[in-house]
Amino acid sequence: MRRMKQDDSYEDGQQRAAPPSTGDMSAEEFRRHGHALIDWISDYFTEIEARPVLAQVKPRELIEKLPPAPPATGEPMDAILADVDRLIVPALTHWNHPSFFAYFATSASAPGIFGELLSAAFDVKSLLWRTAPAAAELEEVALSWLRQMLGLPPQFAGVIYDTASISSLHAIAAAREHLNLDIREQGLSGRPDLPLLRVYASEHSHSAIDKAVIALGLGQRALRKIPADADFRMDAEALAHAVAEDKQNGLLPFCVVATVGTTSTTSIDPVARIAGICERHHLWLHVDAAYAGSAGIVPELRPLVLDGCDRADSLTLNPHKWLFTPFDLSVLYCRRIEVLHRAFSLVPEFLRAPAAETEGVRNGADYGVQLGRRFRSLKLWMILCYFGHDGLAARIREHCRLARLFASWVEDSPDWELLAPVPLSVVCFRARPAARAGETADAERAARLDALNERLMHAANSTGSLFISHTRLHDKFTLRLAVGNIRTTEQHVRRAWELLNEQLALLT
Ligand SMILES: *Cc1c(COP(=O)(O)O)cnc(C)c1O
């Protein structure tokens, strides 16, 4: 890896410059460092596999290496960049490493990185249309394109937020506004006229939904968790029963969150059946498709992931998860965008825009908690343009193939077992060495298998050659291999399988 710090001068003989006493870096300096930085990033990507995926540092190691007090006078840029290389990079877990298989594997693609760079340079705040017309209009165009790629109905208008946690929070806030209980004005506290409001989600739904009910003042007791079936999907009958029971008890059900692609196993709730229940009881249906939603752009996967989603009131997906977009960018599609507007629009005098600028265009601040918003649509638009629908679909299709391939090795081996179906690009599995398979199934043996798999995961991760994570399924310690990085190829998945087997042999 090229070092940023040159000795004392540049090749062209110019001295390294300390910052000027006023104003920003000179244009010349900016150009020089900018070129060097892009070179460095290119090398970072081509040589990333030489680095450990999981940061091999101890807690507080970086803090101890940095000065406790800020510099009184400025330093030359190349000294700062040299510190990035020397101190910051070793403390990184490399999410862009092709052997990153933990949690959900994500990636910053090249056009996305360029989009981020330009967005930082423009630094617009998209609050009113006039503060960033390009951001307001590009958001509309990019999200309309993405909606068409997903085959969702044209009534679904999109808004960009930072994360799915925030997208879902806004969706549930819209559902609450849709009740017409004047909660926007009167709030929830000190209101004996209100029964307990209920939100439903499966026991495998994301903790973001719990956080949303906490933040919205509904309280965690408002969230009723619905049991899942043997394949980790919400039991629609149990949902229907819970709603009926709550109504009978005088509670006010108002929202159901269906998960398309749960965090542990990527299981897919039966959205069409859930939609039927929501329609019968006039409940807002929000679909959390943060990870799996992107697979809806693949024609043959769409029926699996988006069946029934056209009947939802809102749906969130994260291009920053599986659409090769640098963090952060989450999309909320909403069938009733005017309800979201009603929930959040608040225009103080200093933000009043001429009437001619309010017709047919969006003021971003009217659709959420934030006033200023980043120009996130630029990177998404650049990604859609660069790869095209077919290119993006091909990459997601390949990730699913790699996950199925890995799952087939697990299934064919006497030493391993699958612990969940593999509908998309995540494999849940564990080691179960054949020599031990004949033993009686007692609690002690279960604990031994848990401990073995946990040791195996740590041992594999500490090699630095890959990074996998875990979950707990049917009370078993479960390894998770998530494929999703744009640079991951069959060779990386094959190497992961070999490495896990090597580590297993060392432990047994
Ligand atoms: C990843 C994920 C989230 C949280 O995503 P953020 O964008 O980090 O908030 C929520 N729900 C599901 C189903 C997810 O997979």
The ligand as an SDF file (V2000), in Angstrom:
LIG
                    3D

 15 15  0  0  0  0  0  0  0  0999 V2000
  -30.8420   -3.7930    8.8440 C   0  0  0  0  0  0  0  0  0  0  0  0
  -32.2520   -3.8080    9.2050 C   0  0  0  0  0  0  0  0  0  0  0  0
  -32.8350   -2.7530    9.9310 C   0  0  0  0  0  0  0  0  0  0  0  0
  -32.0360   -1.6020   10.4640 C   0  0  0  0  0  0  0  0  0  0  0  0
  -31.4060   -0.9110    9.4540 O   0  0  0  0  0  0  0  0  0  0  0  0
  -30.7380    0.5220    9.6880 P   0  0  0  0  0  0  0  0  0  0  0  0
  -30.7520    1.1200    8.3350 O   0  0  0  0  0  0  0  0  0  0  0  0
  -29.3660    0.2590   10.2140 O   0  0  0  0  0  0  0  0  0  0  0  0
  -31.5720    1.2610   10.6670 O   0  0  0  0  0  0  0  0  0  0  0  0
  -34.1810   -2.8080   10.1810 C   0  0  0  0  0  0  0  0  0  0  0  0
  -34.9290   -3.8420    9.7760 N   0  0  0  0  0  0  0  0  0  0  0  0
  -34.4160   -4.8840    9.0960 C   0  0  0  0  0  0  0  0  0  0  0  0
  -35.3050   -5.9970    8.6630 C   0  0  0  0  0  0  0  0  0  0  0  0
  -33.0610   -4.8950    8.7840 C   0  0  0  0  0  0  0  0  0  0  0  0
  -32.5500   -5.9130    8.0820 O   0  0  0  0  0  0  0  0  0  0  0  0
  1  2  1  0
  2  3  1  0
  2 14  2  0
  3  4  1  0
  3 10  2  0
  4  5  1  0
  5  6  1  0
  6  7  2  0
  6  8  1  0
  6  9  1  0
 10 11  1  0
 11 12  2  0
 12 13  1  0
 12 14  1  0
 14 15  1  0
M  END
$$$$
